[in-house]
Amino acid sequence: MIPPCLVRLLLPVLVILSTTVQASNGIYPPWSAGNNNPVTQRGLEFTVPEVDNLPDFHGNPQDSQLSILVGGNYFFAMAPLVQAFVDIYPEYRQHLYYETLPPGLLAQQIQQGGTVTVGNMTWTVHADIYAAGLKRVSALEQQGLLNNTTLYARNTLAIMIPADNPAHIHDLTDLGKPKVRVVLPNPAFEGIGRQIQQALRSVGGEALLHQVYVTKVNDGTTRLTRIHHRQTPLWLMQHQGDAGVTWLSEAIFQTMVQHPLNMIKIPAQNNITATYAAGQLRDAPHPQAAQRWLKFLVSPEAQHILQRYGFEPVQP
């Protein structure tokens, strides 16, 4: 047992160390300090970066009157979108739940009856809305799982780099250099991976695509993510990579929150434009809420929020 006198001496030191640890954890998700949680009555708050941390699950699924499964590439826009929505419809305040995982994983969750497991915890969400790239949404619509599809935004690709750009990255061709450590989405899990492959093919043909996604994967200089909107910026900030390709909106967000990251825009002739869509689940438990959300997404309020992060409106 530590003597009381020693405890008194150590306490200020422990407080300083605790503060230091918390500050050093700033690179770990969630990057919102809890501000993206739409629930204010949270009971015990227990989040330990790297250990107990669920940055892509927001709110309380048990009490939700609107549950949204949305592709994680605009997780940062969901909090202001939700705030604007509940300002219009205050009955959903404290009663809205959303997930921001990669769209392919969310589709699997829907096909598994809404059940998801993270670590030792399993829960079920009967979603009202699914939002992702148009191709993914259309596929679920063709399977009879979605209806009332709404197009609401467009996005393009960008190269995300550490702020000091240690590998001197200038464009997509630099990703093929043998010593450049690249972080890229795995196309098996994330649709953006296929769009990045198209961009690589556009600028450097099959040779560059093979170099980046085959040769360098095999030798370890390309590292594939499963959830790029978290892993790519984190690995770059941890100096585990020299560059990664993300959506432009993600790169803009990282600079907005002053993480030590920067971005390189990809010229239009080599870039890919994605269209985002959302639809109502066939068995949505809250169809009126779902319709309200879909209508809200194309409203001036929602479009203004999305454009803050570099999203473009869908052309008429």
C-alpha positions as CSV (number, residue, x, y, z in Angstrom):
1,M,0.0,0.0,0.0
2,I,1.3,3.5,-1.0
3,P,1.7,5.8,2.1
4,P,-0.7,8.8,2.1
5,C,2.2,11.2,2.1
6,L,3.6,9.7,-1.1
7,V,0.2,9.8,-2.7
8,R,0.0,13.5,-2.0
9,L,3.4,14.0,-3.6
10,L,2.6,11.8,-6.7
11,L,-0.9,13.2,-7.4
12,P,0.2,16.4,-9.2
13,V,2.6,14.3,-11.3
14,L,-0.2,11.8,-12.2
15,V,-2.5,14.6,-13.2
16,I,0.1,16.0,-15.5
17,L,0.8,12.5,-17.0
18,S,-2.9,11.9,-17.5
19,T,-3.3,15.2,-19.3
20,T,-0.3,14.4,-21.5
21,V,-1.7,11.0,-22.4
22,Q,-5.1,12.5,-23.3
23,A,-3.4,15.2,-25.4
24,S,-1.3,12.6,-27.3
25,N,-4.5,10.6,-28.0
26,G,-5.7,13.5,-30.2
27,I,-4.9,11.6,-33.4
28,Y,-7.1,8.7,-32.4
29,P,-10.8,8.5,-33.4
30,P,-13.3,9.7,-32.6
31,W,-12.1,13.2,-33.6
32,S,-15.2,14.9,-32.4
33,A,-14.7,14.8,-28.6
34,G,-18.2,13.3,-28.3
35,N,-19.8,16.1,-30.2
36,N,-21.1,13.8,-32.9
37,N,-23.3,11.8,-30.5
38,P,-26.9,13.0,-30.9
39,V,-27.7,11.8,-27.3
40,T,-27.0,14.2,-24.4
41,Q,-28.1,11.9,-21.5
42,R,-25.2,9.5,-21.8
43,G,-24.8,8.0,-18.4
44,L,-21.3,6.6,-17.7
45,E,-18.9,8.0,-20.4
46,F,-16.1,5.5,-21.0
47,T,-14.0,6.0,-24.1
48,V,-10.4,4.8,-24.2
49,P,-8.6,5.5,-27.5
50,E,-7.1,2.4,-29.1
51,V,-9.0,0.1,-26.6
52,D,-12.7,0.9,-26.1
53,N,-13.8,3.1,-28.9
54,L,-16.7,3.0,-31.3
55,P,-16.3,6.2,-33.4
56,D,-18.7,5.1,-36.2
57,F,-21.7,4.3,-34.0
58,H,-23.7,7.4,-32.8
59,G,-26.6,7.6,-30.5
60,N,-28.9,5.1,-28.7
61,P,-30.4,2.4,-31.0
62,Q,-32.8,1.2,-28.3
63,D,-34.7,4.5,-28.3
64,S,-34.3,5.6,-31.9
65,Q,-37.2,7.0,-34.0
66,L,-34.9,7.3,-37.0
67,S,-32.0,5.0,-37.7
68,I,-29.6,5.8,-40.6
69,L,-26.8,3.6,-42.1
70,V,-24.6,6.0,-44.0
71,G,-21.3,5.4,-45.8
72,G,-18.4,6.6,-43.6
73,N,-16.9,9.0,-46.1
74,Y,-18.9,11.9,-44.7
75,F,-19.0,11.0,-41.0
76,F,-17.9,14.5,-40.2
77,A,-20.9,16.1,-41.9
78,M,-23.5,13.9,-40.1
79,A,-23.4,15.8,-36.8
80,P,-24.3,19.2,-38.4
81,L,-26.8,17.5,-40.7
82,V,-28.5,15.8,-37.7
83,Q,-28.5,19.1,-35.8
84,A,-30.1,21.0,-38.6
85,F,-32.7,18.1,-39.1
86,V,-33.7,18.1,-35.4
87,D,-34.0,21.9,-35.4
88,I,-36.7,21.4,-38.1
89,Y,-38.2,18.2,-36.4
90,P,-37.5,18.5,-32.7
91,E,-39.4,15.3,-31.9
92,Y,-36.3,13.4,-33.1
93,R,-33.9,15.1,-30.8
94,Q,-32.4,12.4,-28.5
95,H,-34.1,9.8,-30.6
96,L,-31.8,9.4,-33.7
97,Y,-29.2,6.8,-34.3
98,Y,-26.7,6.5,-37.1
99,E,-23.7,4.4,-38.2
100,T,-20.9,5.6,-40.5
101,L,-19.2,2.4,-41.6
102,P,-18.0,1.6,-45.2
103,P,-21.1,1.1,-47.4
104,G,-20.2,-2.5,-48.3
105,L,-20.1,-3.4,-44.6
106,L,-23.4,-1.6,-44.0
107,A,-25.0,-3.6,-46.8
108,Q,-23.8,-6.8,-45.2
109,Q,-25.3,-5.6,-41.9
110,I,-28.7,-5.1,-43.6
111,Q,-28.5,-8.5,-45.2
112,Q,-27.8,-10.0,-41.7
113,G,-31.0,-8.5,-40.4
114,G,-29.4,-5.4,-39.1
115,T,-27.2,-7.2,-36.5
116,V,-23.6,-6.1,-36.0
117,T,-20.9,-7.2,-33.6
118,V,-17.9,-5.1,-32.5
119,G,-15.6,-6.8,-30.0
120,N,-17.7,-8.6,-27.5
121,M,-20.9,-6.5,-28.1
122,T,-23.7,-7.5,-30.5
123,W,-26.8,-5.4,-31.2
124,T,-29.4,-5.1,-33.9
125,V,-30.5,-2.0,-35.7
126,H,-33.6,-2.0,-37.9
127,A,-32.6,0.9,-40.2
128,D,-34.8,3.4,-41.9
129,I,-32.3,4.8,-44.3
130,Y,-29.3,3.5,-46.2
131,A,-27.0,6.0,-47.9
132,A,-24.0,5.3,-50.1
133,G,-22.7,5.6,-53.6
134,L,-25.3,5.4,-56.3
135,K,-24.1,2.0,-57.6
136,R,-24.4,0.4,-54.1
137,V,-27.8,2.0,-53.5
138,S,-29.1,0.9,-56.9
139,A,-27.9,-2.7,-56.2
140,L,-29.9,-2.9,-52.9
141,E,-32.9,-1.3,-54.7
142,Q,-32.8,-4.0,-57.4
143,Q,-32.8,-6.6,-54.6
144,G,-36.0,-5.1,-53.3
145,L,-34.4,-3.9,-50.1
146,L,-34.7,-0.1,-50.8
147,N,-37.1,2.3,-52.4
148,N,-37.6,6.1,-52.8
149,T,-34.0,6.6,-53.8
150,T,-32.8,10.2,-53.7
151,L,-29.6,11.6,-55.2
152,Y,-28.1,14.4,-53.1
153,A,-24.4,15.0,-53.6
154,R,-21.3,14.4,-55.7
155,N,-17.6,14.0,-54.6
156,T,-14.2,13.6,-56.2
157,L,-10.9,12.0,-55.1
158,A,-7.8,13.6,-53.6
159,I,-4.4,12.5,-52.3
160,M,-4.0,12.8,-48.6
161,I,-0.4,13.4,-47.3
162,P,1.4,14.2,-44.0
163,A,1.7,18.0,-43.7
164,D,5.4,18.0,-44.3
165,N,5.1,15.7,-47.4
166,P,8.2,13.7,-46.5
167,A,8.0,11.6,-49.7
168,H,7.6,14.6,-52.0
169,I,4.3,13.4,-53.5
170,H,3.0,15.5,-56.4
171,D,0.5,13.3,-58.2
172,L,-0.9,9.8,-58.6
173,T,2.2,8.6,-60.5
174,D,4.3,9.1,-57.4
175,L,2.3,6.4,-55.6
176,G,4.0,3.8,-57.8
177,K,7.5,4.6,-56.7
178,P,9.1,1.6,-54.8
179,K,10.0,3.4,-51.6
180,V,6.7,5.4,-51.2
181,R,4.5,3.9,-48.6
182,V,0.9,4.0,-49.7
183,V,-2.3,3.6,-47.8
184,L,-5.3,2.6,-50.0
185,P,-8.8,1.2,-49.5
186,N,-9.3,-2.5,-50.1
187,P,-11.8,-2.8,-53.0
188,A,-13.2,-5.9,-51.4
189,F,-14.7,-3.8,-48.6
190,E,-14.9,-0.2,-49.9
191,G,-16.2,1.0,-53.2
192,I,-13.8,3.9,-53.3
193,G,-11.1,1.3,-53.9
194,R,-12.5,0.6,-57.4
195,Q,-12.7,4.3,-58.1
196,I,-9.1,4.8,-57.1
197,Q,-8.1,2.0,-59.4
198,Q,-9.9,3.7,-62.3
199,A,-8.0,6.9,-61.5
200,L,-4.7,5.1,-61.4
201,R,-5.5,3.4,-64.7
202,S,-6.4,6.8,-66.2
203,V,-3.1,8.4,-65.4
204,G,-0.7,5.5,-65.7
205,G,-2.4,2.6,-67.4
206,E,-2.5,-1.0,-66.3
207,A,1.2,-0.8,-65.3
208,L,0.7,1.8,-62.6
209,L,-2.5,0.1,-61.3
210,H,-0.6,-3.2,-61.1
211,Q,2.4,-1.6,-59.4
212,V,0.3,0.1,-56.7
213,Y,-2.4,-2.5,-56.0
214,V,-0.5,-5.7,-56.7
215,T,3.3,-5.4,-56.6
216,K,3.4,-3.0,-53.7
217,V,0.7,-4.8,-51.8
218,N,2.8,-7.9,-52.0
219,D,6.0,-6.2,-50.9
220,G,4.3,-4.3,-48.1
221,T,4.7,-0.7,-49.4
222,T,1.0,-0.5,-50.1
223,R,-1.1,-1.1,-47.1
224,L,-4.8,-1.8,-47.6
225,T,-7.5,-0.5,-45.2
226,R,-10.8,-1.9,-44.2
227,I,-12.2,1.4,-43.1
228,H,-10.3,4.1,-44.9
229,H,-12.0,7.2,-43.5
230,R,-10.4,6.3,-40.1
231,Q,-7.3,4.2,-41.0
232,T,-5.9,6.4,-43.8
233,P,-5.5,9.6,-41.8
234,L,-4.6,7.8,-38.6
235,W,-1.8,5.8,-40.3
236,L,-0.5,8.9,-42.0
237,M,-0.4,10.8,-38.7
238,Q,1.4,7.8,-37.1
239,H,4.1,8.0,-39.9
240,Q,3.1,4.6,-41.2
241,G,2.5,5.9,-44.7
242,D,3.5,8.6,-47.0
243,A,0.3,9.1,-49.0
244,G,-3.2,7.8,-49.4
245,V,-6.1,8.5,-51.7
246,T,-9.4,9.5,-50.1
247,W,-12.5,11.5,-51.0
248,L,-11.8,15.2,-51.3
249,S,-14.3,15.9,-48.5
250,E,-12.3,13.7,-46.1
251,A,-9.1,15.6,-46.9
252,I,-10.8,18.9,-46.4
253,F,-12.2,17.8,-43.0
254,Q,-8.8,16.7,-41.8
255,T,-7.3,20.1,-42.6
256,M,-10.3,21.9,-41.0
257,V,-9.7,20.1,-37.7
258,Q,-6.0,21.1,-38.0
259,H,-4.6,17.6,-38.0
260,P,-1.0,17.5,-39.4
261,L,-2.2,16.5,-42.8
262,N,-2.5,18.1,-46.2
263,M,-3.9,17.2,-49.6
264,I,-3.1,17.3,-53.3
265,K,-5.9,17.7,-55.7
266,I,-6.2,15.3,-58.7
267,P,-6.8,17.0,-62.1
268,A,-10.3,16.5,-63.5
269,Q,-9.1,14.5,-66.5
270,N,-7.7,11.8,-64.1
271,N,-10.3,12.1,-61.4
272,I,-13.5,10.2,-60.6
273,T,-16.8,11.8,-59.6
274,A,-19.1,9.7,-57.4
275,T,-22.8,10.4,-56.9
276,Y,-24.2,9.8,-53.5
277,A,-27.7,8.4,-53.0
278,A,-30.0,7.4,-50.1
279,G,-33.0,5.2,-50.0
280,Q,-35.7,4.1,-47.5
281,L,-35.4,0.5,-46.3
282,R,-38.3,-1.7,-47.5
283,D,-39.2,-2.6,-43.9
284,A,-38.3,0.8,-42.4
285,P,-39.9,0.9,-38.9
286,H,-40.3,4.7,-39.2
287,P,-41.3,5.5,-42.8
288,Q,-42.4,9.0,-42.1
289,A,-39.1,9.9,-40.5
290,A,-37.3,8.2,-43.4
291,Q,-39.2,10.4,-45.9
292,R,-38.5,13.5,-43.9
293,W,-34.7,12.7,-43.9
294,L,-34.7,12.1,-47.7
295,K,-36.5,15.3,-48.3
296,F,-34.1,17.1,-46.0
297,L,-31.0,15.9,-47.8
298,V,-31.8,17.9,-50.9
299,S,-32.9,21.0,-49.0
300,P,-30.9,24.2,-49.1
301,E,-29.9,23.7,-45.4
302,A,-28.4,20.3,-46.0
303,Q,-26.7,21.2,-49.3
304,H,-25.1,24.2,-47.6
305,I,-23.6,21.9,-44.9
306,L,-22.4,19.4,-47.5
307,Q,-20.7,22.0,-49.6
308,R,-18.7,23.2,-46.6
309,Y,-16.7,20.0,-47.0
310,G,-16.3,20.1,-50.7
311,F,-19.3,18.1,-51.8
312,E,-20.9,19.3,-55.0
313,P,-24.7,19.3,-55.7
314,V,-26.1,16.8,-58.0
315,Q,-26.6,18.3,-61.5
316,P,-30.2,18.5,-62.6
